Amino acid sequence: MAGLNHSAAFVGMAELAPTKAPPPESEIELMAELTRMALDDAGMEKSDIDGIIAVPPAETPMLFPSLLAEYLRIRPSYADVVDLGGATCAGMVWRAAAAIAAGQCTTVLCTMASVLDPARFMRSFRSGGKSMSSLLGIGEFDAPYGPMTVNSSYALAARRHMHEFGTTPEQLAKIAVDQRTNACANPMALYGDHPITVDDVLSSRLIVDPLHLLEIVRPCSGGAAWIITSADRARSYAKEPVWLLGAGEQVSHSSIVHTPNLTTTAVAESAPKAFAMAGVQPSDIDLVSVYDCYTIMVLLTLEDAGFCAKGEGGPFVEKNDLTFMGDLPVNTHGGQLSFGQPGIAGGASHITEAIRQLRGEGGGRQVSNCELAFVNGNGGTMGEEVSLVLGSAAR
């Protein structure tokens, strides 16, 4: 990935507002609508697209790129799928740039959508069932103890961080509070109708000790798309390009019982790669847009990416204003905690928000002089990490 700095840029972007109730359209119908919106945003024709990266719907696990291409009536010379859980969307970005750099295509459509019925999701969740990790044997140390799902895994990380470094529930709660402030300035945010306080977070229902309801994402429906094109074409379209400057990826484990360290994630390896490729430091970043399935994941990402030292995340988030008005804006769209998490497309919202901010299209939540953004996608239980550094047209 050494040669990807300024090799490709975002020129089109689209996002659906997340909804609690599932829409009547199917995932592929939503992807088609998102494609139209992204093309309109770029001011380009469908015939300009010669690459596709997509997330297959659950009912179409095989041959989806060709199905989507046929549905959209385009004929790509490059097609791919990515499967990195919550890191999928960030992983799409550098793969699109790499395909362009390799000469396989010039312009790549990346798209994903989720139609999710929360009631059905919760029924499935409560009914149990064997996970792939338990079937493969890698979950043998947690499966016998009941539903050791992602809630339990992130709760383990939060409790361990509290034990090792003295992190407090109030410090973690402040992350959710600041992101809700951001959501209240975002008309698309699912939970942007009222602010919350630290007391609100800590008095919300305890789900898995020490994590409360307002520290955990809830399922919804939605989707996103963006169009990435080559450097020589990037300034040919309607919007100013947003450049990929750096990227890094690292996978450390699948089952949480195999994590090397509960309080250090693979972001500690992926982020330095992205910063090195971009030729910048964490102190240069104007916007942090990172996967926030749980408040503890934001804190761990800030530490592991180098915005503060390991173990200092609690005091760091307590001291710093993480809102769009603050000294370190984090998840200015509200994050998945308050914007919403529409399945895999939840990770896309961090990228679309970075594009908006770098274009200067953040509206009432626009970050002043925003030229550099750090984006991170997190898959599974802190096991799949993809870090990106994006830059505005001025970079």
N, C-alpha and C positions, 0 to 999 in steps of 0.2 A: 504493500500500500504506500510505499515511500513516495511515489510520484503523483499522488492524488490531490495535492494542494493546488487549488484553482484549476483543476482539470475539468470540473463540471459544476453546474449551478442549478438551483431551483428557479424555474421561470413560471410555473403555474401551481396553484394550490386551491384545495377545496375541503370543506369540512361540514358535516351535518351536526346540528345541535343535538346533543344526547337527549334521549327520552326515556322515561320510566316505563311507559307502555310500549310494547313492540309495534313497529309500523306495519302496515299491510304488505309492503314490498318485501321481496326476498333479498338476500345478500347480493346476488348478482345484479338485480335491478337497481339496488342502491349504488353499487359500483359503477354501473352505467351512468347514473345521474351524477355521481361524483366526477366521473371522467368528463362529462359535458361541462360541468362547472369549472373544472381545472383548465380545460381547453379555453373556455371563455375568459378565465382569469389571465391566461397567458396571451390570448389573442392569436391562437394558432389553430391550424386545421388538424383534424383527426389523422389525416394522411402523413403528418409530420412525425407521428409516433412509430418507432420501429423496434421498441423494446417493451416488455411487460414484466413486472414483478408483482405478484399478488399473494394474498393469504387465502387459501381455499376454504370455503364453508365446510362445516362438519360433514354434510351429506355428499360432498364432492371431493373426497380426499385425493383422488388421482386424476391426472390429465387436465387439471383445472386451467393452466395457462392457455392451452389451445381452446378450451371451451369458452373462456372469457374473450379471447381474441375473435373467435367466431361470432360470439354474441355482439361484440362491439364493431365487428366487420373491419378489423385491421389485420395486417399480415406482418407480424414482427419477425425480425431476424435474431432476436434474443428473447428468451422467456425463462422465467425462474419462479420458484417459491422459496420462502424463508421460514424456518421453524425454530425460533429462539424464544418462544414465549413472549414475555413483555419486552424483550430486546429485539423482537422481530422487525419493528418499523425502523429503528435506528440501523439495524443490520441491512435493511433494504437500501439505505442511502449510499453507503460506501460500495455495495455490490453493483448498484446502478452506475456509479462513477467508474468503477473498475472495468465494467463491461464496455463503457464508452471509451475509456483509455486504451482498452485492448483492441478497439476497432470493430467490435461485434455489432455496434449500433451507434446511433447519435442522440436519440431522445427516448427516455424511458418513462413510462407511466407506472407509478407505484400506487396501489390501491388496496383497501381493506374495508370491510364492513361487518357489523354484527347485529343480528336481530335476536334479541334475548328476552325471554319472558321471565322476569324475576321470580314469579311464583313457581314456575316449573323448575327453575334453577335451584331454588331453596328446597323443593321436594326431593330433587335428585341428590342434593348435598346431604340432606338429613338421612336419606335412605342408605347411605354408606356405599357399599360396593367396593370391589378391589381396584386399586390404582395400578397403573403400569409398573410403578416402582415395587409394589408388593409382589406382583406377578413375577417380576424378574429377580426377586430376592434381595434387591438392594435396599428395600425398606423393612427388612426382617427385624430391625431393632426398634422400629417405631410402630409398625402396623399392629402388633399384638396389643398395644395399649389403647386402641380405639382410633378415632378420626384425627390422626396427626396430620392435619391438612396445613395449608399455608398459614392460616391464622395462628396455629400452634407454633409453627416454625419461626415466624417473625416475632412472636411473643418470647420465644426462647432467646432470640437475638437481643430483644429489648431488655429482658431481665438480666442477661449476661452483661450487657453494656452498663446497666445500673450497678451491678455488683462490682465490675472491674473499675469503673471510672466515676461512680457517684452520680451518674445522670439521674435527673428527677422526672417524675411524671409531669410536672408543670412545664419543664423544658420541652419535652416531646409535644405536649398539648399546644404550646405556642406555635409550633409549625403549622398545625391545623388551623389555628386562629388567623395567622398571617395569610395563609392561602385562602381562607374564606373571605378575608378582606379583599383580596384580589378578585375572587369570584363575584363579589358584589359589584365590581366595576365591569363585569363581562356579561353582556346580555344573553350569551349562549350557555352560560353555566347552569347546570342542573340544580345546584344548591346555592345559587347566588341571590336568593330572595331576602336573606337576613344575615347579619353578622353574628359571630359567636364569641364567647369569652373562654378563657382558660377554665373557669369554673364550669361552664357549659360542657366542655369536653370531658372533664374529670367526673362530672355527675351523670354523663350519658352511660348507658348500660355497659358494664364490664363484659367483654366478649371472651377474651382469653387473657388472664392476668399476665402483664399489666396493661393490655391494650383495650381501649374503650371503643364504643360504636363510632364516634366521630373521628377516630384515628384510623379507620379501616374503610377501604373503598367498597361501594355497593354496585352490583351489576346493572347495566342499562343497555340501550341500543344506540347505535350511531355508526359513523364511518368517516373516512378521510381519503384524500388522494393528493398526490403532487406529481409534477412533471420535472424531470431532471434532464438537462441537455448539455452538450459539449461546450467548451469554453469559446470556440469560434462562433457559435450560434447564440450564445447566452444573451447578448445585447440586441438581438433581432426582434424581441417580442415586447409585449405591452408593458410589462412590469420590470423594474430594476432587478437584476439577478441577485440571488442570495447564494454565496459561494460555499462549497465544501472546502474547508481549509485543513482539517485533520480528522483522522478516525483511528480507533483502536478497538480490538475485540479480545475477550478472554473468557473461556469456559473453565470452571473449577470443579463442579460436581453436579449431580442431579438430586439425589436424596439429601436432605439436610443433615442426616447422620454422618455423611461423608464430607461435610464441609471442613476445610482445614482449620477454620477459625470462625467462631460465631460473631465476632465483632470486627472482622476485616473481610471485605468482599473483594471480588476480582476487579472491581473498579480501580483498586490500587495498581492494577497492571494495565487495564485498558485506557484509563485516563492519561497517564504519562505518554503513552504512544500517540494519542490524539494531540496533546499539547506539543509534543516534539515535532510532529508532522506539520502542525500549524505554525510553529515557531513562536509560540506565546506561552505565558504563564497563567496560573489561576488568578493572579492579581490583575491581569489585563482584562478579565471577563466582565462584561456589562450585564449579562443576563444568565441566570442558571435555570435550566429547564429540564428537570430530572424526574425519573420515574418515582412515583410516590404512592405505591399501593398501601403503604403503612407509614406512619410518621417516622418510625425508626429507620426506614430505608432512606429517607431524605437525609437524616443525620449521618448515617453511615456513608452515604455518597459524598456529602460535603467533606467529611474527614478523608476518605480514601482518594478523592480527587485532588486533595491538597489545598482546599480552601481554609482548613484549619488542621491542627495536628491531631493525631489519633488520641482519642480520649477527651478532647476538648470541645467536642460537638455540642454538648449540653450548654455550657456557658456561652459558646459562640452563637447559637440560635437564640439564646435568652437575651444577649447583648445587642445583636444586630437586628435591624428592621428588614424583614424578608419580603415586605410588600413592594408593589410596583413603585412606591414613593420612597423606598428605603435605600440603605447603603449597599445592600446586596439583594436585588430583586430575584426571588425564587418562585418559579411556577406562577407567572403573572396572570395566567388564564384561570387560576384556581386550583390547578393540579387535578389529578384524578380524584382526590379526596372531596373536592367541591365542584369541579367541572363535570366529572362523571368518568366512569371507566367502561366504555362499550367494548368489552372483550379485548382482543389483540389491538383493536383500533384505539384503545386507551393510551397506548404508547405513542400513537401518532400525534396526539394532541400536544405533546411537548415539542414536536417538530413543527407543527403548523403554527404554534404560538411563537416559536423562535423566528419563523419566517415573517410573521406579521410584525413583530417587534423590530426586526432588522430592516424591514421595508418602511418602518415608521407608520404602520397601520394599526397600532394598538389602541387607538381611540382614547377614551378616558383613562386607560391604564397604561398608556405609552411610557416606556422608560426613556428618560432623557439621554440623548447622545448614544444610542444603542448601536454599536458596531460589531461587537463580538458576543457570541452566545455559546455556552457549553450545554450540550444535551447528553443525557444518559438514558439508555434503555436497560431494564433489568428483567431477566427471565427466571422463571421458576422460583426457587427459594434462595435468591442471591447467588445463583450459580452460573448465569449467562449474562455477560455484561458487554454492552457496546457503547463507546463514548464517541461523541462528535464535537468538533469545533466548527461553527458556522460563522461567516462574516458577511457584512453588508456590502453593497456595491462600492462603498468607499474604501474597502479593504484591499 
